[in-house]
Each structure stands twice: as structure tokens, then as C-alpha cells.
Amino acid sequence: MTSTVDSFAELGLSESLLKTLSEIGYETPSPIQAQCIPVLLDGRDMIGMAQTGTGKTAAFALPLMETIDIKVAKPQALILTPTRELAIQVAEALQSYAKNLPGFHVLPIYGGQSYTIQLKQLSRGAHVIVGTPGRVMDHLERKTLNLDHLKTLVLDEADEMLRMGFIDDVEWILERTPEQHQTALFSATMPEQIRRVAQKYLVDPKEIKIKSATATVAAIRQVYWQVSGLHKLDALTRILEVEEDFDAAIIFVRTKTATVELADKLNARGYAAAALNGDLNQQMRERVIEQLKSGALDIVIATDVAARGIDVPRVSHVINYDIPYDTEAYVHRIGRTGRAGRNGNAILFVAPREIRMLRTIERATRQPIAPLTLPSRADVTNKRVADFKTKVAEVLDAEGLDFFANIVSQLCEEKDVSAEEVAAALAKMAQEGKPLEVAGEDPQPRPFREERSEHRPASFGDRERKPRFEDRGERSERPRFEDRPERPRREDRPARPAPAGDMVRYRIDVGREHGVEVRDIVGAIANEAGIESRFIGRIGLYEESSTVELPAGMPAEAANALKRTRIRGVPINLRQDEGRPSGSFGGERKFDGERKFKKKPFADR
Ligand code: AMP
């Protein structure tokens, strides 16, 4: 890792937080943490250029927690995030860091959640609010949220907030925060508008950027699997089963806890695996490495620090189960394979929200990383059957089968069955708890997402939570029409392929007269209903209302969330559109027997 700081203790955090970090299994600060934490503890404003996966949440969360006065049950920190999913995730992270801070209260507030619940929670008093801009704005307007005691304000994923059309709301909020407070702004990129906001509202901010040093990697086959539809553990075992030339693997995860958990799970599935982390003393560590060398172990699950310098030539695979914090860590990790002139394979698991990190790694290593198609059920079954046949063939070639052939003949006679049937029964018995045929379904792409919370630091206690349909990261794949420095005219935007599958057209009560743009609609729907933007169909923007095509079969939860959604403060009142099918807009036509649409919609996606 680029971090020259080896322990959190060097950064000036309190004993209580250090204890928590050790308990949740964080060994060393990530580079962004090493740089940001001292600056924020110093009370300075800062701009952090960091993307998801770098550990940025802890980078701002830990210092702000040091400033919280538990006795004052008022919001002392406000974190603005672009999506409700991120709001929940950040709140969960804070909750886990508050393990040894009794009475600490963090509250996520976001659109789509009932006001009644939020009002009740707000009135109980929270020390930290994590919210999406629209809902925070609503509460400030209603005076149900008071920022008089605010000490820290964090803008998380500022460029995403811009991209989703929330920047005006963010500025509105910034205008209404007390004079004296610390502000931290995190953004993966620095578009002009974000820079302008930073200049206007931050005081002499320290800029922190994690440089991604370029590095050449040895001739290692590098592939990535985009995590979707299947749990990482299932994907891992499928890959381990069918990978060609598999001999031994080092699997990288982020925390000490995860090394142990994953080793246990792999052991339970019949793999010879062990954990390697900073809790092991030198002797134990050497023992694990010796076992990997000798073949007593095939898999070692390690943290970055613990795996430094391992040189075991039989390591045919490095698996980045958790994405590294930066490119340097990636290069170190994959350097554990392809040693002593052997072939090496590096497999990277990338959650949708970590796609940016993947691209950064590709740029820094100047090598494309190819997508890996996960082996299907049939692939795994075929491989198991092929291995089984090889084993049987080896036994057939060996001497000394007469005794057993005699038993088979007896069975055939006694049971009046063929030798084939007896062989089938024996093959079934020989599966030894690992069926040759893989059961279950292969993952299918889903328009309505369900959040999978793998590798969250901890669960979010007893908080009331709705089922979630959104995985915030996939926003990063949204067509980047807002990436350009100036707002493009809609006509300039790249046309997107229509989503496959059945679509239903809905009407919403916001249109051009409300100042609504296509991206506001996409942002609100993606955010509130958790529908990936690529599954959002054509949008027709009219004067007073708009139409939007969404995949058929919307879950009730998503539909309810959308019914309550507001765009630019206007309730959208989503309902199925009874009008003509898409493509036939235009000209004067009636809707609901009342409204007339004289103009052609000018934005069709
Ligand atoms: P973030 O970039 O903030 O979304 O963090 C990505 C993941 O890294 C989260 O699952 C964190 O729990 C984890 N993480 C953050 N900092 C550390 C650390 N110093 N050691 C281990 N895991 C960490």
C-alpha cells in the first residue's frame, strides 16, 4: 500500500476508537485515511479526491466522531450523500465505529421513507444525520431539522450529487448552515461546478489526492468479475472449481475478521484454507506460509499487510475478493503469483460501485483487465463429471478389481438390476456430500435491484429498514451525459439502447413548467425505486407532466416509494399511463380527459 502510516494509533485517534477499529478488524489505515484523518482532526476544511473502495467513509467518519458531544442530543454532524443507499451505508459504518461510544445516535434520512418515522426519530435526537439532499432540505424547511449545533458537514460523492441534479439543493443547504463549522468534500472527480462550490463554501481547504502510480505488472492473466446476482462466496467456489491450472491461491480481503470468516467458510466447503492476518505472530505466520509451500494448504486468505513479501512459487492464483484501496496495493497483491517463471492469474471482484477503481487500476497498470464470465452451473457440473470420470478411469486401470466385480455381480443377481444401475448407485454414493450436479439457478440480470450487504463492517442494529432495491454503485454506469463541463443540450446526449423486456408506461405530474429535466427524473427513479438507469426506458417531457417507461413487474415496495416521490418539491403522483404506446407521442392529444399536450416532447431517451 502507498500508506506509510502503519497504524491508526499514529493518526491521533482516541483510545476508544482505536479499540473499536481493532475489534472490527481494521489493521492499518488506507492511504486516504492516513492523509485525511490528521487534517480533519486538526479542524481544517478539506477536499478529498477519492472514490468508493478507498476507505473514504472511515476517513471522514472517524475524525467527526471525535468531535461529538454525546450529552448534546442535537445534530452535530451532517453528511450529505447522493442516494439513500449510500446514506444507509454511511450510517451503518458510523454505527459500527460507535461500538464503544454508548448513547451515540446516527440517523439516515432519505426520500421514499415515511415522514412520520423520520419525525419521530429526529425528535428523539441524533448526533449525526446522514441524508440525501432533497429530504434534508425538506426537513430544514419544515424546521424539523435544526443545524444550530453543527460542527462538521461532509459532502460525500459530490460529483454524483451533481450528476444526479442535486447540486442546487446542496447549495441551498450549505447556505443555511451556521458560520462556524468544518467542511469536508469528497468527490471522485472535480468537475468545474464542484470546484466552484468548494471555493465558495470551504475555507482554505487542504486538498488530498491519492496518486495512482503507474506500474508495470508481470505477464499475469488479469480478469475481473462484476459482482452481481450471486454471492461472492458462491462465485469464488465456482471459479476455484473450474479454473484451469489451479494449484494454490492467495485470496485478499480487507479485514482480519474477514480472513478468518472466509477461511472457515472455505474449510466447510472442503478446501484446505487458512487465514493470514496481523494477529498471527511471526511463528504462526511462517507456519501458514510453509504449509502453503508444501501443499498442506491450497488457499491462504490474507490482508495486504500480512501477505507482504510472500514468495510461494506454486501460487497460481491471486483473488482480490475485496478490491484493494489503490493501484499500488493491487500491484503488490498480484505480484504474489506468476513467480519463478510460472504462469499467474489475477482475479478481481468488482462491485458495481467500484467500477471506477477498476478503471483506475487499468490506467495505472496500462493493461486492460478483461471481464470474466462466471462459470455456469453446467460448466461446474461438467467439470465435476470430467474429474469424476478421470478418477474412475484411474481405478479401472489399476489391478485388483475382481473382488469388487464379484460384489457387483451378486448385487445384479439379488436385486435383478443391471450392472449399469449398480454403477449408478455407486457413483451417487461416491459424491461424498458434494453432488456432481450443481443445483440452483444461474443468476439473471435484474431490473429491480436488491442490495447485498457483503463485507459491511457491522449490521445497523435495530433500525427500522425497508427492503432495498438499489445498489448505489451501479449509478456509476449511468451514461455520463453530465460529465461534460457544461450542461449539454438534451439533443446532444447520446441515444441509449431501449431496455430489453416488457415495459410499462407511467405518467408523472412534473414537467417542464416545474423546471424538471430528464436527468432529474432518471435520478429520482433510480434513487427512490432502486431501478438501474439502464432499465429506465424512454422519457417524454411535456409542459405539465411527463411519461416514463419502466420495466413490467415493479415490486410493490418500489411502486409505493415512487408514489411518494417528489421531484423539485412537486409530488410526482406516478400512475400507469393510459395513453398511446411509446413512439406515438406528439401532436395534440388528450390525457385523463383534461390535459392537452400541444407540444411534442423534446426529450426522448
Ligand atoms: P469505502 O471506500 O469507505 O466505501 O470503504 C470500502 C470498504 O473498506 C468498507 O467495507 C470498509 O469497511 C472497508 N475499510 C475501510 N477502511 C478500512 C481499513 N482501514 N481496514 C480494513 N477495511 C477498511
Boltz pocket constraint, residues with backbone or C-beta under 6 A from the ligand:
constraints:
  - pocket:
      binder: B
      contacts: [[A, 25], [A, 26], [A, 27], [A, 28], [A, 29], [A, 30], [A, 33], [A, 51], [A, 52], [A, 53], [A, 54], [A, 55], [A, 56], [A, 57], [A, 58], [A, 254], [A, 255], [A, 454], [A, 455], [A, 456], [A, 457]]
      max_distance: 6.0
